[in-house]
Amino acid sequence: MEAGEKMHGMDAYIVDVVRTPFGRGRESGSLVATHPVDLLSTVLIALQQRTGIDPGFIEDTIVGCVQQVGEQAGNIARHAVLASGWPSSVPGVTLDRKCGSFQQAVHFAAATVASGQMDVIAVGGVEMMSRVPMKLNRMGRDELGPRFHAVVPEGLVGQGISAEIIAGRWNIDRLAMDEYAATSHQQAARYRDNGLLARDIVPVTTDGSVVTTDEGIRDTTTVEILSGLKVAYERPEMLERFPEIRWGVTAGNSSQITDGAAATLVVSERALQEYSLTPRARIVATSAVGDDPILMLTGIIPATEKVLRKAGLNAQDMDTFEVNEAFASVVLAWESEFDIDRSRVNPWGGAIAFGHPVGASGGRLLAQLVGRLEEISGRYGLWTMCESGGMANATIIERYPA
């Protein structure tokens, strides 16, 4: 069996990927007037139109959404299916694996297709962080139960503190994080101006205007500008517990709070033939891992190792990588564990520039992974995302035709 060949079951394919522009997740953001059900239905409709699939053939709709409260509550997947005008026979389910929610939805869809249970699954993700702010669905520290506190007596820390611990343990200084962040904006601006990002972006009509571009990219960002920002998570009492912290994480070298939605179509080979669909990629292997819940964001390292083993490949076989830029320190720590040329990591920029609408971010990473493979005629690409609570997903895809 050749490396990258599927070991069990049938193949699952990505037919297309679409996303909205990513808007600032605050009152001044361009998408703030759009209801999250409408935003999600916008990409589902566009996906159906671009692929040409009859929505009546869609057997399930799996959607990632983290803040399942308020306007995003009550199974937003089903609400968006109905809002899209699809037949009422199309079901929907909403899941929460934090920042990896869209990616996990892809994994569930791929597994269902590979097992032969279904042939056509729509995958989506949405997060309107301006209308449904983060932390609305979180329990307080004392609400996790006595058994949890018996195992983790000192309690978890916030992600910003985790990013600081990672920077200290991997010897990543403030300058390295700011340099990485500035590069993210520069690369995103370059590929936006070259038109490469536009292929997968679906215009959103909202509040009397049409939004077509991402709002988070700052063309003029420099290391000098970033170096003037205050650290964002400084808590002196944490130094007794984590003396390695240096306080270098800022709003500028972290991902932005953002609104957005994305969708993709995952199908079997049988569906490709029966419905005359042309795929853009094949899903080679997937992984999900748990990791240290205090470090929290380092799960992408074992997730990457695991998915490479499952595929029978190594990092050097990958032509491009998409590693979610939750914080610059996270990507830099991951990068230090693998012998990878920096030019192959997030070449079109990442969440530091585009923003991170947590339930939908994976759709942008997937779109850029597929787009980059097509641009360079590469074969394999790897996508990984860290997740709150010390988890991570990783996916390897193969451009089709390779």
Secondary structure, 3 states (H helix, E strand, C coil): CCCCCCCCCCCEEEEEEEECCCEECCCCCCCCCCCHHHHHHHHHHHHHHHHCCCHHHCCEEEEECCCCCHHHCCCHHHHHHHHCCCCCCCCCEEECCHHHHHHHHHHHHHHHHHCCCCCEEEEEEEEECCCCCCCCCCCCHHHCCHHHHHHCCCCCCCHHHHHHHHHHHCCCCHHHHHHHHHHHHHHHHHHHHCCCCHHHECCEEECCEEECCCCCCCCCCCHHHHHCCCECCCCCCHHHHCCCCCCCCECCCECCCEEEEEEEEEEEHHHHHHCCCCCCEEEEEEEEEECCCCCCCCCHHHHHHHHHHHHCCCHHHCCEEEECCCEHHHHHHHHHCCCCCHHHECCCCCHHHHCCCCCCHHHHHHHHHHHHHHHHCCCEEEEEEEECCCEEEEEEEEECCC
